[in-house]
Amino acid sequence: MQTLSAQISCSHIIEIIYHKDPDLLYNLGLCYVDLGQLDQGRELLHRCLQFAPRTV
């Protein structure tokens, strides 16, 4: 099982690679919110809205 820090590092890698995929940004944003990292979650959800306004 991965530690929380390893999971967060992986999410940063995913964010960098798929920074324009609205579905991924939405799901990753919700994951950050669930982890209590509201600023990161809000940023990704905002970016999702820029690429696909009807997604959120």
Secondary structure, DSSP 8 states (H G I E B T S, - for coil): ---HHHHHHHHHHHHHHTTT-HHHHHHHHHHHHHTT-HHHHHHHHHHHHHH-TTT-
